[in-house]
Structure formats: structure tokens, C-alpha cells
Amino acid sequence: MAHLSRRDFLKASAAVAAAGTWPIGRLQAALQDIRSVKITGIDSFAIRIPVSNEEAAVGKIASYQVARVDTDAGVRGYSFAGPPSDLLDARLRPALVGKDLFAIERHLKNGLIESGGLEHALWDAIGKLAGQPVYRLLGGARKSVKVYLTCVWPGNLDQSHVSYDQQAEMAVRIQKAGFKGMKIRAWRPKPLDDAEACRVIRAAVGPDFAIMFDRTAHLPHSVGQKTWDYPTALKVARAMEKHQATWLEEPFDRDDFLSPARLARDVDIPITGGEGYVGLDPFRECLMNGTYDILQPEGGGSGGIMICRKVAAMAEAFHVPCILHGTMGLRLAGWVQASAAIGAEWQELALITPPLLPEEQWSPGFKVLNGGKFFGFKDGEIVLPDLPGIGLDVDEEALERYRVR
């Protein structure tokens, strides 16, 4: 029989539920069609949306790597967190093309774990075929997630050129916009300076606004800093604790599972981490060693939506919260679906360039979507779209217009 379009299938299914008028044989055949959907092609390509020099200078996001999945059902899946195109040719295209769209587990074992962004595109196609957002397919019930913004000022990566007052002013701007928290780097050359920043920010925003700090484990090495020793981390954490810091993220190297556990026992503020891990094994080590008070799998880098769901399930068994590491712009679509699926308390929006707010920074990307913006914000939460898949209504003509040749 000929393939039914997704729209015709959903209409017919509704008719069966309402009146029982659709022949059962045709319904079974349609279901069989959906069960046998094959991947016919995958692609990854860059787009660059024209912006003015002024927009580029202030940090507006105009470039993405698009992942696209084609199926023999005529449904396409997209994400804006695609892998490098050479990874497709080397491994992923041979492993995926011609295979069952729905076999996510098998695909992860065959290399898909290397590109969470491509996994998001597969889920996008699956959700479109099912007529449901991905978070609902995975059992999620919440339609919004509380937001915090990770802010990085242009200039010195260690942020030593940014005054405490500048950081406090941005926190107030974020708070007035309705968001509930801000995260900044703990990279200043004198570690206790970031605790002083916490004091100034706390005085500006009051007690109910979350202030997070991210040491980011290995990254300060790029600006010539050494990994904190334990006494330094303890001093910083206790100083931040005095000013009600919400958490301290990755204070030690990522392969050190014991020092964070010790610090978590010695201080009251949560010690968090996990964004650099791929697959389940390192998260298992964290849980077995009590490494972190909160696990933070990366929505794309850890392997994708399915891996994040599995990490959250493992963490739940240990009574450890799971809050995804975040991203920015149109890339965020898959991350938010994963956060809603696991019932995460927070969704990180990163990296925000002050003084911009998210929608200001992301606005160029809206040109490749039908109807413009794909998320709304309400009462400090990001509201998930009702669209099936990962919530992107892609303007394919616009993608071709901005595609980098």
C-alpha cells in the first residue's frame, strides 16, 4: 500500500477513536508503515545568517551546523547542533542510512553516541511521525523549565577584566527580565576574588536569586592556571557559602572522582559536574563515589537525549538530581526536550554575552524558522513548544538561502 502522510494517519487515528469508522485493516497497515520507517539520508552542513558588524560585535549568534535526517516516510528531522560533515562520511552515514529510524539504542552502539546533535534530529523525525513532542514520548509531563543564564563577558577568558559591579548589574538585568538565576566563571587568578563577586551580586539581587559558579575543571589551564588543590577549593567554597552561592561546578579535574566528593562532604553548597562525560560509565563512577551533589550531563556531548534520560534514571536511584549542561540559540531545542523529559529543575542557557538577553542574542537564527521564535519565556521559565519532534518549524528555503557552499 502507499505510505500515508503523517497528517492523514493522525486524522484517521482520531476518526477511529471517535467513531470507529476506519477499517481496522487499514489502521494496522498504517501502523506497520510507521514501524518500518527507514533512514534514507543524513546530512550536516553549516549555515551563516547575515548580520551587521554591530550585531556581530555584541555577540549575536548567526552561524549553526545543521543536522538533517531524511526518511522513506517523507518526514525530515532537524537539529542545529549537527556534527562535522567528515564524521558523517567516516562512520555515521554507513551506520545509519537504510536502517530503522526508531532503533536509537542500536544507533548509539554503532557510533551515534559521538553526535548527540544528530541523535536530536532522529528524535525530531520520530516525534513528527508520532505527532508528539519528544519529551512526551519519553514520559515527561512538565511543559516548562526554570531558567538560569550563564554569562561570559568578551575579553579575558578568566573574566578578571570584569568588575564585581558589572556582574551585579547583569544579574539585576536578568532578574528584572524574570529569570531566576545566573552563572559565571570562577576563573579569576586569585580564587577568593570570585567569592567576593558573589558577595556583591548577592547584595544586588537579594536572597531569592540563584548565583552559580563554574570552575569548568580543565578549562582554566587554557589561561595558564593550575588545577585547584584541595585547600584552595575548600576556602573558595566556604567563602561562597557565606553569600548563599547556589552551587560550585567542577572545581577539580574531570577524572578526579574523589576530591569533589570530599568537598561535598565538607561544605553545605552543592558541588556539581558532569558536562565533559560521554556515555554512562563516568556517571556511574560519580554515583558510586558520591562525586557530585548534582549531575550535569551535556545535552549533546554526552550522547544525546536518550543518554541524558538514562543518566537521570541512574541518578534518581541514588537520590541525586540531574540538571543538564546547556547551550545557546537554536541548538537548545534538543536540550530542552531532554530537560523536560527528566523533570529537571533548571535549564541552563549558555553562553550569554552581556548585556544581551537570550532572545536578543539569538534573534538572527529566527530567520530560518517559520513564524519566528521557537520558545517563549514566562515567569522565569522556558515554555516548550507544542510542535511535534524537538519543536522546530524549519523554513527549508531559508536554510538553503543561508547554507555555506
C-alpha positions as CSV (number, residue, x, y, z in Angstrom):
1,M,0.0,0.0,0.0
2,A,1.1,3.6,-0.5
3,H,2.5,5.4,2.5
4,L,0.1,7.6,4.4
5,S,1.2,11.1,5.3
6,R,1.6,11.8,9.0
7,R,-1.3,14.2,8.8
8,D,-3.6,11.6,7.2
9,F,-2.6,9.0,9.7
10,L,-3.3,11.2,12.6
11,K,-6.7,12.2,11.2
12,A,-7.6,8.6,10.5
13,S,-6.5,7.6,14.0
14,A,-8.6,10.3,15.5
15,A,-11.6,9.1,13.4
16,V,-11.1,5.5,14.7
17,A,-11.1,6.8,18.3
18,A,-14.1,9.0,17.8
19,A,-16.4,6.8,15.7
20,G,-14.7,3.5,14.9
21,T,-15.3,4.1,11.2
22,W,-11.8,3.5,9.8
23,P,-11.2,-0.1,8.7
24,I,-9.1,-2.0,11.2
25,G,-7.0,-3.5,8.4
26,R,-6.0,-0.1,7.1
27,L,-5.1,1.1,10.6
28,Q,-2.9,-1.9,11.1
29,A,-1.3,-1.3,7.7
30,A,-0.6,2.3,8.6
31,L,0.9,1.3,11.9
32,Q,3.1,-1.2,10.1
33,D,4.3,1.6,7.8
34,I,5.3,3.7,10.8
35,R,7.1,0.8,12.4
36,S,9.2,0.2,9.3
37,V,10.4,3.7,8.6
38,K,13.9,3.7,7.2
39,I,16.6,6.4,7.2
40,T,17.3,7.3,3.6
41,G,19.9,10.0,4.1
42,I,21.7,12.1,6.7
43,D,23.5,15.4,6.2
44,S,25.3,18.0,8.2
45,F,26.0,21.5,6.8
46,A,26.8,25.0,8.0
47,I,24.5,28.0,7.7
48,R,25.6,31.6,8.2
49,I,22.9,34.2,8.6
50,P,24.0,37.7,7.5
51,V,24.3,40.2,10.4
52,S,25.6,43.7,10.7
53,N,29.1,44.5,12.0
54,E,27.4,45.9,15.1
55,E,25.4,42.8,15.7
56,A,28.4,40.6,15.3
57,A,30.4,42.8,17.7
58,V,27.9,42.5,20.5
59,G,27.8,38.7,20.2
60,K,24.6,37.8,18.2
61,I,24.6,34.2,17.0
62,A,24.5,33.9,13.3
63,S,26.1,30.5,12.5
64,Y,24.9,26.9,13.1
65,Q,25.8,23.4,12.0
66,V,22.5,21.8,10.8
67,A,21.9,18.1,11.1
68,R,19.2,16.7,8.7
69,V,17.7,13.2,8.6
70,D,15.6,12.0,5.7
71,T,13.2,9.1,5.9
72,D,11.3,6.9,3.4
73,A,8.1,8.2,5.1
74,G,8.8,11.7,3.7
75,V,9.4,13.1,7.1
76,R,12.6,15.1,7.9
77,G,14.2,15.6,11.2
78,Y,16.4,18.6,12.0
79,S,18.7,19.9,14.7
80,F,21.0,22.9,14.8
81,A,23.7,21.0,16.7
82,G,25.0,18.9,13.9
83,P,28.3,17.0,13.8
84,P,31.2,17.9,11.4
85,S,30.4,16.6,8.0
86,D,33.6,14.5,7.9
87,L,32.2,12.5,10.9
88,L,29.2,11.5,8.7
89,D,31.3,10.2,5.9
90,A,33.7,8.4,8.2
91,R,31.3,6.5,10.3
92,L,27.7,7.7,10.8
93,R,26.3,7.7,7.3
94,P,27.3,4.0,6.7
95,A,25.9,3.0,10.2
96,L,22.6,4.8,9.8
97,V,21.4,5.0,6.2
98,G,19.0,2.2,5.3
99,K,18.4,1.4,9.0
100,D,15.3,1.6,11.2
101,L,14.7,5.2,12.3
102,F,13.4,4.1,15.7
103,A,16.4,1.9,16.6
104,I,18.0,4.6,18.7
105,E,19.7,2.1,21.1
106,R,21.3,0.3,18.2
107,H,22.4,3.5,16.6
108,L,24.1,4.7,19.8
109,K,26.1,1.5,19.9
110,N,27.1,1.9,16.3
111,G,28.5,5.4,16.7
112,L,25.6,7.8,17.1
113,I,26.8,8.5,20.7
114,E,29.6,10.5,19.1
115,S,27.0,13.1,17.9
116,G,24.2,14.0,20.3
117,G,23.1,16.7,17.8
118,L,22.4,14.1,15.1
119,E,20.6,12.0,17.6
120,H,18.3,15.0,18.3
121,A,17.5,15.1,14.6
122,L,16.5,11.4,14.6
123,W,14.2,12.1,17.6
124,D,12.8,15.1,15.7
125,A,11.7,12.8,12.9
126,I,10.3,10.2,15.3
127,G,8.3,12.9,17.1
128,K,6.9,14.2,13.9
129,L,5.8,10.7,12.8
130,A,4.1,10.2,16.2
131,G,2.7,13.7,16.3
132,Q,4.1,14.4,19.7
133,P,6.9,16.4,21.3
134,V,9.9,14.2,22.2
135,Y,9.6,15.0,25.9
136,R,6.1,13.5,25.9
137,L,7.2,10.4,24.1
138,L,9.8,9.9,26.9
139,G,7.2,10.3,29.6
140,G,7.8,13.9,30.6
141,A,4.8,15.9,31.8
142,R,6.2,19.4,32.5
143,K,5.7,22.0,29.7
144,S,8.2,24.5,31.1
145,V,11.6,24.5,32.9
146,K,13.1,27.2,35.1
147,V,15.9,29.1,33.5
148,Y,19.3,30.3,34.6
149,L,21.7,32.2,32.3
150,T,25.4,31.5,32.1
151,C,27.1,34.9,31.2
152,V,30.6,35.3,29.8
153,W,31.9,38.8,29.1
154,P,34.0,39.3,25.9
155,G,37.7,39.8,26.6
156,N,39.8,37.9,29.0
157,L,38.5,34.3,29.4
158,D,39.2,34.4,33.1
159,Q,36.9,37.4,33.5
160,S,39.4,39.3,35.5
161,H,38.7,42.4,33.5
162,V,35.1,42.4,34.6
163,S,34.3,44.2,37.8
164,Y,32.1,42.8,40.5
165,D,29.7,45.7,39.9
166,Q,29.4,44.8,36.2
167,Q,28.5,41.3,37.1
168,A,26.0,42.5,39.7
169,E,24.4,44.9,37.1
170,M,23.9,42.0,34.7
171,A,22.4,39.9,37.5
172,V,19.9,42.6,38.2
173,R,19.1,42.9,34.4
174,I,18.5,39.2,34.3
175,Q,16.3,39.3,37.4
176,K,14.2,42.2,36.1
177,A,13.7,40.2,32.9
178,G,12.1,37.5,35.0
179,F,14.8,34.9,35.1
180,K,15.7,33.2,38.3
181,G,19.5,32.8,38.2
182,M,22.8,33.5,36.7
183,K,26.1,31.5,36.5
184,I,29.6,33.0,36.0
185,R,33.1,31.6,35.7
186,A,35.2,31.0,38.8
187,W,38.4,31.6,36.9
188,R,39.9,34.8,38.4
189,P,43.7,34.4,39.1
190,K,43.0,35.0,42.8
191,P,40.4,32.3,43.6
192,L,38.8,34.2,46.5
193,D,38.0,37.1,44.2
194,D,35.1,35.1,42.8
195,A,33.7,34.7,46.2
196,E,33.9,38.5,46.6
197,A,31.9,38.7,43.4
198,C,29.3,36.5,45.0
199,R,29.1,38.9,47.9
200,V,28.5,41.9,45.6
201,I,26.0,40.1,43.4
202,R,24.1,38.8,46.4
203,A,23.7,42.3,47.8
204,A,22.3,43.5,44.5
205,V,19.8,40.7,43.8
206,G,18.6,39.7,47.3
207,P,18.2,36.2,48.7
208,D,15.9,34.5,46.1
209,F,18.1,34.8,43.0
210,A,20.4,31.8,42.2
211,I,24.1,32.5,41.8
212,M,26.1,29.7,40.4
213,F,29.9,29.4,39.8
214,D,31.6,27.3,37.3
215,R,35.3,26.4,37.6
216,T,34.9,24.2,34.5
217,A,37.6,21.7,35.6
218,H,40.3,21.7,32.9
219,L,39.5,24.9,31.0
220,P,41.4,27.4,33.3
221,H,44.5,25.6,32.1
222,S,44.0,27.4,28.8
223,V,44.7,30.7,30.5
224,G,47.8,29.4,32.4
225,Q,46.1,28.5,35.7
226,K,46.7,25.3,37.6
227,T,44.1,22.9,38.9
228,W,43.0,24.0,42.4
229,D,44.4,22.0,45.3
230,Y,42.0,20.8,47.9
231,P,42.7,23.6,50.5
232,T,42.1,26.3,47.8
233,A,38.8,24.7,46.7
234,L,37.7,24.4,50.3
235,K,38.5,28.1,51.0
236,V,36.6,29.2,47.9
237,A,33.6,27.0,48.6
238,R,33.3,28.2,52.2
239,A,33.6,31.8,51.2
240,M,30.9,31.4,48.5
241,E,28.8,29.6,51.1
242,K,28.7,32.7,53.3
243,H,27.0,34.6,50.5
244,Q,24.5,31.8,49.6
245,A,26.0,30.6,46.4
246,T,23.7,28.1,44.7
247,W,26.5,25.7,43.7
248,L,30.2,25.4,42.7
249,E,30.7,23.4,39.4
250,E,33.7,21.2,38.5
251,P,36.2,22.5,41.0
252,F,38.7,19.7,40.2
253,D,39.8,17.8,37.1
254,R,37.1,15.7,35.5
255,D,38.9,12.4,36.1
256,D,39.2,13.1,39.8
257,F,36.1,11.4,41.3
258,L,37.2,11.6,44.9
259,S,38.1,15.3,45.6
260,P,34.7,16.6,44.7
261,A,33.1,14.0,47.0
262,R,35.3,15.1,49.8
263,L,34.5,18.8,49.2
264,A,30.8,18.0,49.0
265,R,31.0,16.4,52.5
266,D,32.9,19.4,53.9
267,V,30.7,22.2,52.7
268,D,26.9,22.9,52.5
269,I,26.6,24.3,49.0
270,P,26.2,21.7,46.3
271,I,29.2,20.6,44.3
272,T,28.2,19.8,40.7
273,G,29.7,18.4,37.4
274,G,29.5,16.0,34.5
275,E,29.3,18.1,31.3
276,G,32.5,16.5,30.0
277,Y,31.5,12.9,30.2
278,V,30.3,10.7,27.3
279,G,28.1,7.7,27.8
280,L,27.1,6.1,31.1
281,D,30.4,4.8,32.6
282,P,31.8,8.1,34.1
283,F,28.4,9.0,35.6
284,R,28.3,5.5,37.2
285,E,31.7,6.3,38.8
286,C,30.3,9.6,40.1
287,L,27.3,8.0,41.7
288,M,29.4,5.1,43.2
289,N,31.9,7.6,44.7
290,G,29.4,10.3,45.7
291,T,31.4,12.7,43.5
292,Y,28.7,15.3,42.9
293,D,25.6,16.5,44.6
294,I,24.1,17.3,41.2
295,L,24.9,15.5,37.9
296,Q,25.1,17.7,34.8
297,P,25.2,15.6,31.6
298,E,25.7,17.6,28.4
299,G,22.6,17.6,26.3
300,G,24.5,16.9,23.1
301,G,28.1,16.0,24.1
302,S,27.2,13.2,26.5
303,G,25.5,11.3,23.7
304,G,22.1,12.9,23.2
305,I,18.6,12.8,24.6
306,M,18.5,9.1,25.3
307,I,21.8,9.1,27.2
308,C,20.6,12.1,29.3
309,R,17.4,10.1,30.1
310,K,19.5,7.1,31.2
311,V,21.8,9.2,33.4
312,A,18.8,10.8,35.1
313,A,17.4,7.4,35.8
314,M,20.6,6.2,37.4
315,A,20.9,9.4,39.4
316,E,17.4,9.0,40.6
317,A,18.2,5.7,42.1
318,F,20.9,7.4,44.2
319,H,18.6,10.4,45.1
320,V,20.9,12.7,43.1
321,P,19.3,15.5,41.0
322,C,20.1,15.7,37.3
323,I,20.3,19.1,35.6
324,L,21.6,19.3,32.1
325,H,24.5,21.4,31.0
326,G,23.1,23.9,28.5
327,T,23.7,25.6,25.2
328,M,22.5,28.5,23.1
329,G,20.2,29.6,20.3
330,L,18.5,27.1,18.0
331,R,20.8,24.4,19.3
332,L,18.8,24.4,22.5
333,A,15.8,22.6,21.1
334,G,17.0,19.1,21.8
335,W,18.4,20.1,25.2
336,V,15.1,21.4,26.4
337,Q,13.3,18.3,25.3
338,A,15.7,16.2,27.4
339,S,15.3,18.5,30.4
340,A,11.5,18.3,30.3
341,A,11.7,14.5,29.8
342,I,13.7,14.0,33.0
343,G,11.8,16.7,35.0
344,A,15.0,18.8,35.6
345,E,14.7,21.7,38.0
346,W,16.8,24.1,35.8
347,Q,17.6,24.7,32.1
348,E,20.9,26.4,31.5
349,L,21.0,29.0,28.7
350,A,24.7,29.4,27.7
351,L,26.7,31.3,26.7
352,I,25.0,34.7,27.1
353,T,27.1,37.8,26.2
354,P,26.3,40.7,28.4
355,P,24.4,42.9,28.2
356,L,22.3,40.8,25.8
357,L,19.4,38.7,27.0
358,P,18.8,35.3,25.2
359,E,16.2,36.4,22.6
360,E,18.3,39.4,21.7
361,Q,21.4,37.2,21.2
362,W,19.6,34.5,19.3
363,S,17.4,36.8,17.1
364,P,19.3,36.2,13.8
365,G,18.5,32.5,13.9
366,F,14.8,33.1,14.0
367,K,15.1,33.8,10.2
368,V,15.3,30.1,9.5
369,L,12.1,29.2,11.3
370,N,8.5,29.6,10.1
371,G,6.8,32.0,12.4
372,G,10.0,33.2,14.1
373,K,10.7,32.3,17.7
374,F,10.5,28.7,18.8
375,F,10.4,29.3,22.6
376,G,8.6,31.6,24.9
377,F,9.6,32.7,28.4
378,K,7.1,33.0,31.2
379,D,7.7,33.7,34.9
380,G,11.3,32.8,34.5
381,E,10.7,29.5,32.8
382,I,11.3,28.4,29.2
383,V,8.0,27.2,27.7
384,L,8.3,24.2,25.4
385,P,6.5,24.5,22.0
386,D,3.6,22.2,21.2
387,L,5.1,21.2,17.9
388,P,6.0,17.5,17.4
389,G,9.6,16.4,17.5
390,I,12.0,18.8,19.1
391,G,9.8,21.8,18.4
392,L,11.4,23.4,15.3
393,D,9.3,24.5,12.4
394,V,12.1,24.9,9.9
395,D,11.9,27.1,6.8
396,E,13.7,24.9,4.3
397,E,14.0,27.6,1.7
398,A,15.7,29.8,4.3
399,L,18.1,27.0,5.2
400,E,19.2,26.7,1.5
401,R,19.5,30.5,1.3
402,Y,21.9,30.7,4.2
403,R,23.7,27.4,3.5
404,V,27.5,27.8,3.3
405,R,28.6,26.4,0.0
